[in-house]
Amino acid sequence: MAIDPLSASKAYMDVARNAMRGGGVEAGDTVDFGQMVQNAIGDAVGAAQGAEQAGLAAASGKADIVNVVTAIAQAETTLETVMAVRDQVIQAYQEILRMPI
């Protein structure tokens, strides 16, 4: 799965917006990485559910196919981004394990 730079940039901006939600992040404040991951996973689940709802609406004749394709593409991009971040976290963890003590 290749992730194009535009999708990666959009995902980065989404994570940055989520991190600064609720008053912003100022110098000295800490950002909870676990919460950022949970927000990203929640966004991925929400996108998948939106795509599913759009598909069901199209099947019943209440939605345009363009909206369905757009929702599915957004869900796919979100999932690919979450998987890419997961892979990078696993790679970083494995690198830490290989460090000599």
C-alpha positions, 0 to 999 in steps of 0.5 A: 500500500503506497501512501502519497504525500498529499494523504500523509500531509492531510493525516498529519494536519488532522492529528495536529488539529486533534492534538490542539483541540480544546484550548490549544497546546502551549509551550510546556504542555504535554500531548498524550500520545495514547490519546492521539492514537485513540483519536486517530483510531476513532476517526478511522472507525467513524470514516468506515461507518460513514462509508458503510452508511453511504453504501446502504443509502445508495443500495436503497436508492437514497444516495448518489454513487459519487458520495459513496465512492468519496466516503469509501476513498476517505475511509481507505485513506484514513485506514492506510494512514493509521496502518502506516503510523502503526508500522512506524511505531512498531519499527521504532519499538523494534529499533529500541529493542536492538539498542545495546544497554 
